Amino acid sequence: MNYNLRDMSWVDFAELCKTAKTVIIPSGACEVYGRHLPLGSDIIVAKKISELVAEKVGGVVAPCVEVGQSKSLTSFPGTIAISASSLTAVYRDIINEFIRLGFKNFFVVNTHLHNTQPLNEVLEDARLAHGIKYGQIGWWQYIPAFTEDLWECSNPHGHASEAGTSVLLYLAPELVKMEEARKTDSLFDHKWPGIQVSEEYAGYTDTGTLGDGTLGTAEKGKIAVERGVDRIVDCIKNYLEK
């Protein structure tokens, strides 16, 4: 069965609405992701994870915005950045439309850190105004807690590093060019940990990778995805839909 709203007829959607309780919303970006991974890595992962979750809970995968708040990464060609205000406005409208259609449960699969604040604002506003229930993850910040046994390098969760490469090798292997994968340590000597400074991303890396993309494997990605999806499904079934 297909759970993507974009692929359904209105008749299909009306039928699914008889049983579906939760809307799953992908959120990601189009930005530099190493030499070996596609610019759309974040949104590709967000969509595929959302589809896997929807299949298990019988939910609806919402249409999504394929770009994100990526201004800090525009020093590399191909990065498309939109403002936080634009992102907030679009996701607010998407959620409000599903509320109009009768939905009260939402789960956001976010794969881009800088989208977090706009999404938080939209979800909290909807909770206060309409009484929705929601869950949200930042996928790359979510998986370290249950995947540390998988990784070999010292910075597996860096940008386009071992974890990201592994997940893409599992979910979209046809888009990965492993011959272009690189190991790149930070070029910027950050002497003030915990303080965000104004260095552009190209100041940290000349490959677009931070970490070691060469150690990624589809086998590691499969385990990470399956563990992550199972936890999301448990949250939806035993929190959102209770």
C-alpha positions in Angstrom: 0.0 0.0 0.0 1.2 3.5 -0.7 1.2 6.0 2.2 2.5 9.1 0.3 -0.1 11.8 0.0 1.5 13.0 -3.3 0.9 9.6 -4.9 -2.7 9.0 -3.9 -5.9 10.0 -5.6 -8.4 11.9 -3.4 -10.4 8.6 -3.2 -7.4 6.7 -1.9 -6.7 9.4 0.7 -10.3 9.5 1.8 -10.2 5.7 2.3 -6.9 5.9 4.3 -8.3 8.6 6.5 -10.8 6.1 7.9 -7.9 4.3 9.7 -4.8 6.6 9.6 -4.2 8.5 12.9 -0.8 10.1 12.4 0.8 12.4 9.8 4.5 11.8 9.2 6.3 15.0 7.9 9.8 14.7 6.4 12.1 17.7 6.7 15.6 18.1 5.3 17.8 20.1 3.0 19.6 20.4 -0.3 23.2 21.1 0.6 26.9 20.0 0.3 27.2 16.5 1.7 30.7 15.4 0.8 32.1 14.6 -2.6 30.4 11.1 -2.6 26.9 11.8 -1.5 24.1 13.7 -3.2 23.1 17.3 -2.3 19.7 16.0 -1.4 21.0 13.4 1.1 19.1 14.9 4.1 15.7 15.1 2.4 16.2 11.7 0.7 16.8 10.1 4.1 13.9 12.0 5.7 11.5 10.8 3.0 12.5 7.2 3.1 12.5 7.0 6.9 9.0 8.6 6.9 7.8 6.0 4.4 9.2 3.1 6.5 7.5 4.5 9.6 4.2 5.1 7.7 4.1 1.5 6.5 4.4 0.2 10.1 1.8 2.5 11.6 -0.6 3.0 8.7 0.0 6.8 8.7 0.2 9.4 6.0 3.5 10.8 4.6 3.0 14.5 4.1 4.3 16.6 1.2 7.6 18.2 2.2 9.9 21.1 1.5 13.1 19.8 -0.2 15.3 22.7 1.0 16.2 23.9 4.5 17.9 26.6 6.5 21.4 25.9 5.2 22.9 29.4 5.1 26.1 28.3 6.9 26.9 25.8 4.0 26.5 28.1 1.0 30.3 28.2 0.5 29.9 25.0 -1.5 28.2 24.9 -4.9 24.7 23.4 -5.0 23.6 24.3 -1.5 20.1 26.0 -1.6 19.2 27.9 1.5 15.9 29.3 2.6 15.2 31.5 5.5 13.9 30.2 8.8 10.8 32.5 8.4 10.0 30.9 5.0 10.4 27.4 6.5 8.2 28.2 9.4 5.5 29.6 7.2 5.3 26.6 4.9 5.4 24.0 7.6 2.8 25.9 9.6 0.5 25.9 6.5 1.1 22.2 5.9 0.2 21.2 9.5 -2.8 23.5 9.5 -4.1 21.9 6.4 -3.9 18.4 8.0 -5.6 19.8 11.1 -8.4 21.0 8.8 -8.6 17.5 7.4 -9.1 16.1 10.8 -5.6 15.0 12.0 -4.3 15.6 15.5 -1.1 13.5 15.6 2.1 14.5 13.9 5.6 13.1 13.8 8.4 15.1 12.1 11.4 13.2 10.7 13.9 16.1 10.5 17.4 15.4 9.1 18.8 18.9 9.1 19.8 20.5 12.4 19.1 24.1 11.5 15.4 23.3 10.7 14.8 22.4 14.4 13.9 25.8 15.7 11.4 26.7 13.0 9.8 23.2 13.4 9.7 23.5 17.2 7.8 26.8 16.9 5.3 25.5 14.4 4.6 22.3 16.4 4.2 24.2 19.7 2.0 26.8 18.2 -0.3 24.0 16.8 -0.3 22.3 20.2 -1.4 25.4 22.0 -3.9 26.5 19.4 -5.4 23.1 18.3 -4.4 20.6 21.0 -2.3 18.4 18.6 0.1 15.7 19.9 3.5 15.5 18.2 6.9 13.9 18.2 10.0 15.1 16.5 13.5 13.8 15.9 16.7 15.3 14.4 17.7 12.0 12.7 21.5 12.5 12.8 21.3 13.6 16.5 18.8 10.8 17.3 20.8 7.8 16.1 24.0 8.1 18.2 22.3 6.9 21.4 21.6 3.4 20.0 24.3 2.9 17.3 27.6 3.4 19.0 28.5 -0.3 18.6 28.4 0.1 14.8 31.1 2.7 14.1 34.8 2.6 13.6 36.0 6.2 13.2 36.3 8.8 15.9 33.8 11.1 14.4 31.2 8.9 12.8 28.4 11.4 13.1 30.3 14.3 11.4 28.9 15.7 8.2 28.8 13.0 5.5 30.9 10.8 7.7 30.6 7.1 8.5 27.1 7.1 9.8 25.6 9.4 7.1 27.4 7.4 4.4 26.2 4.1 5.8 22.5 5.2 5.9 22.7 6.5 2.3 24.3 3.3 1.2 21.4 1.4 2.6 18.5 3.7 1.6 19.8 5.0 -1.8 22.9 3.1 -2.9 22.5 4.2 -6.5 23.2 7.8 -5.5 26.4 7.1 -3.6 29.9 7.3 -5.2 32.1 5.6 -2.8 35.2 6.1 -5.0 34.8 9.8 -4.1 34.5 9.3 -0.3 37.1 11.0 1.8 38.4 11.2 5.3 38.6 14.8 6.3 39.6 16.2 9.7 38.6 19.7 10.6 40.8 22.4 9.0 39.7 24.9 11.6 41.3 24.8 15.0 38.4 25.6 17.2 39.9 26.7 20.5 36.6 27.6 22.2 34.5 24.4 22.4 30.8 25.1 23.0 30.9 28.5 21.4 29.5 29.0 17.9 31.7 31.2 15.8 31.2 32.8 12.3 33.6 30.5 10.4 32.0 29.4 7.1 31.8 25.7 6.4 34.6 25.8 3.8 36.8 26.8 6.6 36.3 23.5 8.3 36.6 21.2 5.3 37.7 21.3 1.6 35.8 18.1 0.7 32.4 18.8 2.3 33.0 15.8 4.7 33.8 16.1 8.4 34.9 12.7 9.5 35.5 9.5 7.5 33.1 8.7 4.7 35.2 5.8 3.5 34.1 3.6 6.4 30.5 3.6 5.6 28.7 0.4 4.7 25.2 -0.6 3.8 25.2 -3.2 6.5 25.8 -0.6 9.2 23.2 1.7 7.6 20.6 -1.1 7.6 21.0 -1.7 11.4 20.9 2.0 12.2 17.7 2.6 10.1 15.9 -0.5 11.5 16.7 0.5 15.1 15.7 4.1 14.6 12.4 3.2 12.8 11.4 0.7 15.5 11.8 3.4 18.2 9.8 5.9 16.2 7.0 3.4 15.6 6.9 2.6 19.3 6.6 6.3 20.2 3.8 6.7 17.7 1.8 3.7 18.8 2.3 4.0 22.5 2.3 7.8 22.9 0.8 9.7 20.0 -2.0 7.2 19.2 -2.9 6.4 22.8 
